[in-house]
Amino acid sequence: MGGMLGGGSSINFMMYTRAQGVDFDSWATPGWAAEDMIPLCKKLETYHPKDGEKVDRSKHGFDGPVHVSDGGMRILEFPLLLLDVVRVVVLYIQRFCL
């Protein structure tokens, strides 16, 4: 990781995510099911909803030590971005690999 000018310190990004419920459930360990983990996750987070966002309060905490939000970054033109990436990769392969 960090294979760029400036190394890994050039990446200025932090992300918080919960595991999928199926991950916890697949352990089949008493006390570690997805439903058992929700109260712990809620205690951990202070969720900051966007203006007008409807929040399922049964899934999010609002007074924990870790402040989280939906990052809000959306790539609305994702199909076009993906197409551009494919074009660049094809050009690279044609130029340097064939």
C-alpha positions as CSV (number, residue, x, y, z in Angstrom):
1,M,0.0,0.0,0.0
2,G,1.0,3.6,-0.4
3,G,2.8,3.1,-3.8
4,M,2.7,6.8,-4.7
5,L,4.7,9.9,-4.4
6,G,4.9,10.6,-0.7
7,G,4.1,7.0,0.2
8,G,1.2,5.9,2.4
9,S,1.2,9.2,4.2
10,S,-0.2,10.7,1.0
11,I,-3.5,8.9,1.6
12,N,-5.7,11.1,3.8
13,F,-8.7,8.9,4.4
14,M,-10.4,7.3,7.3
15,M,-13.3,4.9,7.1
16,Y,-15.5,3.3,9.7
17,T,-17.6,0.3,8.8
18,R,-19.4,-2.5,10.5
19,A,-19.1,-6.1,9.4
20,Q,-22.1,-7.6,7.7
21,G,-24.5,-9.4,10.0
22,V,-23.9,-12.7,8.1
23,D,-20.2,-12.5,9.1
24,F,-21.0,-12.5,12.8
25,D,-23.8,-15.1,12.3
26,S,-21.4,-17.4,10.4
27,W,-19.2,-17.8,13.5
28,A,-22.1,-19.6,15.2
29,T,-20.7,-18.4,18.6
30,P,-23.1,-17.6,21.4
31,G,-23.2,-13.9,22.2
32,W,-21.6,-12.9,18.9
33,A,-24.6,-13.0,16.5
34,A,-25.4,-9.9,14.5
35,E,-28.3,-9.0,16.7
36,D,-26.1,-9.3,19.8
37,M,-23.5,-6.9,18.3
38,I,-25.9,-4.1,17.4
39,P,-26.1,-2.7,21.0
40,L,-22.3,-2.7,21.1
41,C,-22.0,-0.9,17.8
42,K,-24.5,1.6,18.9
43,K,-22.5,2.3,22.1
44,L,-19.4,2.9,20.0
45,E,-20.8,5.5,17.6
46,T,-22.2,9.0,17.5
47,Y,-24.0,9.1,14.2
48,H,-24.2,12.4,12.4
49,P,-27.1,12.3,9.9
50,K,-27.2,14.6,6.9
51,D,-29.9,17.3,6.9
52,G,-33.2,15.6,6.3
53,E,-31.8,12.1,6.5
54,K,-34.2,9.6,8.0
55,V,-32.3,7.5,10.5
56,D,-33.2,4.1,11.8
57,R,-32.5,4.8,15.5
58,S,-32.5,1.1,16.3
59,K,-29.4,0.7,14.2
60,H,-27.3,3.8,15.1
61,G,-25.9,5.3,18.3
62,F,-25.8,9.0,19.1
63,D,-23.6,9.4,22.1
64,G,-20.5,7.1,21.6
65,P,-16.8,8.1,21.3
66,V,-16.5,7.4,17.6
67,H,-18.2,10.1,15.4
68,V,-19.5,8.7,12.1
69,S,-21.6,9.7,9.2
70,D,-22.4,8.6,5.7
71,G,-19.4,10.0,3.9
72,G,-21.6,11.4,1.2
73,M,-19.2,10.8,-1.7
74,R,-21.2,9.5,-4.6
75,I,-20.0,8.8,-8.1
76,L,-23.1,9.5,-10.1
77,E,-21.4,8.8,-13.3
78,F,-19.9,5.5,-12.2
79,P,-20.6,3.7,-15.5
80,L,-18.8,6.4,-17.4
81,L,-15.9,6.4,-15.0
82,L,-15.6,2.6,-15.3
83,L,-15.6,2.8,-19.1
84,D,-12.8,5.4,-18.9
85,V,-10.8,3.1,-16.6
86,V,-11.2,0.2,-19.0
87,R,-10.1,2.4,-21.9
88,V,-6.9,3.5,-20.1
89,V,-6.1,-0.1,-19.2
90,V,-6.6,-1.3,-22.8
91,L,-4.4,1.5,-24.1
92,Y,-1.7,0.6,-21.5
93,I,-1.8,-3.1,-22.5
94,Q,-1.6,-2.3,-26.2
95,R,1.3,0.1,-25.7
96,F,3.4,-1.7,-23.1
97,C,2.4,-5.4,-23.1
98,L,1.9,-6.4,-26.8
